[in-house]
Amino acid sequence: MDEAPRQPTERALRNGLVGIGAVLIFDGAGGMRRYETGSELPIVPPAGFKLIVGNSKAPEFKLWLRDELGEFNSGLITAPTSRARCTVMDDRALIMLRVVRPGAAPHDVGRQFLTVWIERHRVIIASELNILDFLGLAKVDQAQHAPVSPADLIARLALRATDRLEPLIEMLGDRLDDIEETLITHRTEKAQDNLEQLRRTLISFRRLVWPQRDALSTLEIENLSFFSDRDRLRLRDAAMRTARIGDELQALSERAVLVHEEIIDDRAEQMNKAMLLLAAVTVVFSPLTLITGLLGMNVSGIPLAEHGAAFWFVCILLVLIGGGIAMWMRKLRWF
């Protein structure tokens, strides 16, 4: 018997994860009102704006976007992307950001996307991410500290995304410290494997962070008529904080390169020691091989050939010669 389809939870409906989305009205002074389904839609104050949040994969929300923005613009909002970017069209902007999953491991980054459509008095966000929880807007409703403009909302989104990145970068720094400690114990092979994985992760992080910084910087410098000087300052702060994260990643990458060079130097040193030991053994045994080779020739006239204790005499001589050469090399600090 087929199971009945699961009904969406009230929290999912309220946060716009299913259906046509959630609607919030901001008054431009820190206040916010949530539009409840079935009630009369509040009028947007002259200094405020309206936020519509929906799931980018919900069929109802896609249909609403197509009716509201047209086929082309709705396709831009819901189309999958792999990089953060900003596109300005007339007096509107489309910005795409990448957000790390909560509790993600360092090797699992950039898997959640959000697309923001910005225009005068209206912002539309399409994402599978729970935007209202991500921004903490339920608490804002009580504290009266909601975003005051569309640019302020974008800046807060970028800062929240940065907040999720910082613990992961600290974890990467700790892993690099562990690799350096491993090198102290000369476990080079294990350190090499861990370092290769760490460097791949750092590359993934840099692909996540730098385009996001460029997108915020592009939005800041664009001539959108409804952006104030305060809005541009907020966007610049968000871009600078994202750039700081990028600088930390760059510093970690440079440290990883130095650690890699240290591993190469350690392996080269081990190889040099091995080659020096082989050279020392060769120097010790070369004259011994020469002597035993001469005495082993199958010709007449070999000294002590008929003497009964000749074998032990030759052995003692070889030990003395080999020991003397070894002491001489030790004095020269060859090994």
Secondary structure, DSSP 8 states (H G I E B T S, - for coil): ---------HHHHHTTSSTT-EEEEE-SSS-EEEE-TTS------TT-EEEEEE-TT-HHHHHHHHHHH-HHHHHHHHS--SS-EEEEETTEEEEEEEE--TT--TTS-S-EEEEEEEETTEEEEEESS-HHHHHTHHHHHHHT---SSHHHHHHHHHHHHHHHHHHHHHHHHHHHHHHHHHHHTT-HHHHHHHHHHHHHHHHHHHHHHHHHHHHHHHHHHS--TT--HHHHHHHHHHHHHHHHHHHHHHHHHHHHHHHHHHHHHHHHHHHHHHHHHHHHHHHHHHHHHHHHHHHT-SSTT-TTTT-TTHHHHHHHHHHHHHHHHHHHHHHTT--
